[in-house]
Amino acid sequence: MTPLSCFSLVQHPGDYTTWPLRTPLLRHGEATGANVEGYQLLHQYQTRHGVLLITDFSCPFEESTHFTLLDAKLRIVAETGLAVPYGSFLLDRVSVVDDCALDLCFHDVDRWRLQLRQARFPWRRSRISLQRQ
């Protein structure tokens, strides 16, 4: 996985409680047409499966982390997240394992492996898998 810095999210105006759950994605400041979950873009990677974005809502006391996979035309092909009501998945660290996997660490103790898959049977399972380590 190659880290990127070309993507950003539109900043929402006004009160946080009125913001939509999906945010327009920008590349080099230009609209891409994709809307992703979250308000803050934490990490972005180019992979052989497409672009992987890691976002969160930056919401105190209910942190969640979301993962979005985009194809070459910047269309969303898979998304998933880690979230629980009144709980926290505040991402502390990300380590690249290889071109298809990341190790994620939440609160310095909760470790997960994110794995990207080929789209052989997309109707049977997600192209993004998360497994607690």
N, C-alpha and C positions, 0 to 999 in steps of 0.2 A: 504494500500500500504506500502510495506516495502522498504526503501531506499537500494540501492545496490552500490557497488564500484568496481565490478569485470570487468566492460566493459570500453573500451577506443576506440578511433579512431586512425587510421593510420595518421601520420603527413606527409603532402605533402611537397616535396622539391621544391625549385625554386620559381619563381615569382607567386604571388597570382592569377594573371589574367590567368594563364595557368592551374590552378587546376581544376579537374573534379567536377561536382556538387554532386556526390555521393562518399562517403568515406567508405572504408572497416572497418568493426566493428571487434574489438578484444575482447576476453574474457580471462582474466589472461594472456594477451600478445599473445595469439594464435588466428589465423584467424578463424572466424566463418562461412565465406562464404556469409554473409549478407553485403550489401552495403547500407548505409543510407544517406539521404540528410543532408548536413551540414559538417562543419569542426571542430566544438567544441561540445563536449558532456557536456551539462549543468546539467542534472539530469537523474537518472535511478531508476526505481522502479520494484519490483516484485509484480504482482497483481494476482488475481485468473484467469484473462484472459490471462496472459502471462507477458512478460517483456515490460515495457513502457520506451522508450527513448525520451528525450527532447534535441534537438540539435539546433544549429544556424550556420550561415555562418560567424559570427564575422566580418561583413562587415560594415565599417563606412558609415553612412548616409542612409543605406538601410537595417536596421536590420530586420531579419525575424526569426521566431521560428517554428521549425518543430517537429512533434510528430510521433513516429513509434511504432507500437505494434508488438511484436515478439511472436510466439508460443513456445511451449516447445522444439522444434527442432531448434529454433532461425531462423525460416523463417518469413519473413515480411508478416503479415496478414492484416495490415491496416496502412495507413499513411495519414497525413494531415498537413497543416501548416497555419500560419498567416503571410501574406506578401502582401505588396502593393508597386508598383513602387514609388520611391522617398519618401517613408514613413518609419515608424519605428514601429516594434513590438519587442522592446528590453525588455526582460523578467527581471523584478525586483525581484518578489517573487512568490513562489509556496507554497500552503498550502494543506495538505492532508485533504480531507473531509471524505472519507471512502475508502473501497477497490476498488471502481469503479469511484471515482471522485477526481478531483483536482481543487482548485481555483487558478487562474493565475492572476498576476497583472503586467501590463506593464506601465511604466512611472509613477508609484504611483497612477494613477487615472483610467486607462482603465482596467476593470476587466472582466474576462471570466471564465466560468466553462467548464472543460474538463470532459466528461463522457464516460466511456467504456461500450460497450454493448456486449451481447451474439451474437454468429454468427448464429442465426436462419435463417435469409434470407440475406446472405452476398451480393447477387446481387442487393438487393433493397436499402441498405443504408450502410454507413460506420460503422465500429465497434468503431470509435472514433468520438464523436460529440463535437463541440465547440459552446458555446452560450454566447453572451455578457450579463453581469449581470447589 
